Amino acid sequence: MDLKWRKSSRSGTGNGNCVEVATNVAGMVAVRDSKNPDGPMLTASPAEWRAFLSTVRQA
């Protein structure tokens, strides 16, 4: 599967702790560790992803 991954604009901290996100994956959102691009990825529905982002932003 050829996905177009993107990093957060806030990932430039240089600590290597970044995730990448690809959207429109059969209607899902995919997330992976940028240090391991060939490793596993998590998928979530758009609603689950929005709930996750909302929770993270409140923290």
N, C-alpha and C positions, 0 to 999 in steps of 0.2 A: 504494500500500500504506500503510495507516494503522497505524503502529507506535507503541507506547508506549515512548518513550526515557527512560532514566534516567542520571544522572551519579553518579559515585562520591561518597561522603560526604567524601572527601578532596580534592575538586576546588575547595574554597572558598579556595584560596590566592591568588586574584586575579590570577594571571599569564596567564590566558586559555588555558593549555595543557590542555584537557580533552577527554576523549572521552566519548561516550554509548553505552550498550549497550541493545539490545532483544533480548529472548529470545522463544522460541516462534515464530520466524519459519520456518514450515514445517519445524520440527524443528532449526532452525539458530539461531546467535547472530549478531546483526548489530552492527557497531561503526562509528561515524562521528565525524568531527571536530565538536565542538560549535560551533566558529566558522563552520562551513560546513554547516548542516543540510540544504541542498539538494544538496550535493555527493555524491560517491561514498561507498559504504559497503562494508566488508569483511564477509564472512560466514565462519563457521567452524562445524564440528560441535560439539556439546557436549563431546566428548572432546578435540578440538583446543583449545577454549576453556579447559578445565580444565588442560591441559598448559601453555598460555600463562600462565595465572594462576600456576601452580606455579613456573614459571621466573621470572616477575617477582617473586614473593614471596621467592625465594632470592637475588635480586640485592641 
